[in-house]
Amino acid sequence: MNNAGREVLLVEPEPVVSEVTAFRLELLGYRVICVESAEAALAKISVSIPDLVITDLVLPGLDGMGLIERLTTDERTSDLRILVLSLDADLSRVQAAYNVGARDFIVVPFHPEVLEEKVSKLLADAPIRDRSAKAKVAEAAPAKTQAVAVN
């Protein structure tokens, strides 16, 4: 499968987990952007919406559940594919992640092939986002409104 052009935003505060996960995804041809917090993720997403967000649940500041909820309730990002990457395999936490909008869950440590399968499955029917310079300008430009005089 050709993953060129597919962008993954990895939200992971643990450097080792972030590096290993990003390395594996890059080997598969994905463009990976790594950030350490939900706030940094939201800032990146405000500029360019990735094809997939992989997030830990435990983040500094806004936690992963809060990030997922914000993304799934925002009209611009409500269709975004979200994969949770977590050390916490507690069934209630896994269910809570699904309830707020995660599409899949992977427990750390994981086998690289499991990550590959889950990412491929999540992106199989996802539209390929246009990241050309023209599309970025169009996304960033505010909608024009027209004033109407009322007498």
Buried (B, 14 or more C-beta within 10 A) or exposed (E): EEBEEBBBBBBBBBEEBBEBBBEBBEEBEBBBBBBBBBBBBBEBBEEBBBBBBBBBBBBEEBBBBBBBBBBBEEEEBEEBBBBBBBEBEEEEBBEBBBEBBBBBBBEBEBEBEEBBEBBEEBBEEBEEBEBEEEEEEEBEEEEEEEEEEEE
